């Protein structure tokens, strides 16, 4: 339907001699596209929020069910997860943050600085392990083989084939030990 509407508008706005689109039509189409993008982004953020709430609810209900059955919180089985319609995933500390970093790097298609990654994770309400500092995230990224450090503070996906720039160790100078500290008389 939308294609038919655009085709009709194109035929109305096209000049008969060279069959090109008028500038007015292009401006209106651009405004309509920007409006649709804004609408879809708003809908996406609402849906992401609802998904997050539903996942939290499912996790809490699973824990409650496990406790009611007399087991520990960690004792839910694959069958209970399959019945709930979700695959079993064991969430390790920092896994959500690392997965979110993979998503952000994939979306950006370029290496990102650790401060930008922290900002993006905060915007997505992703819990950063430990005290929530950059150092905590850096430790998780450096232990994961999916990431490479391309420069100081810059991280990329290893699958991109960028070289890994390991942090340079500072050389410690050995103090010279002076032998015979007594002053000489010449």
Secondary structure, 3 states (H helix, E strand, C coil): CHHHHHHHHHHHHCCCCCCCCCHHHHHHHHHHHHHHHHHHHHHHHHHHHHHHHHHHHHHHHHHHHHHHCCCCCCCCCHHHHHHHCCCCCCCCCCHHHHHHHHHHHHHHCCCEEHHHHHHHHHHCCCCCCCCCCHHHHHHHHHHCCCEEEEECCEEEEHHHCCCCCCCCCCCCCCCCCCCCCCCCCC
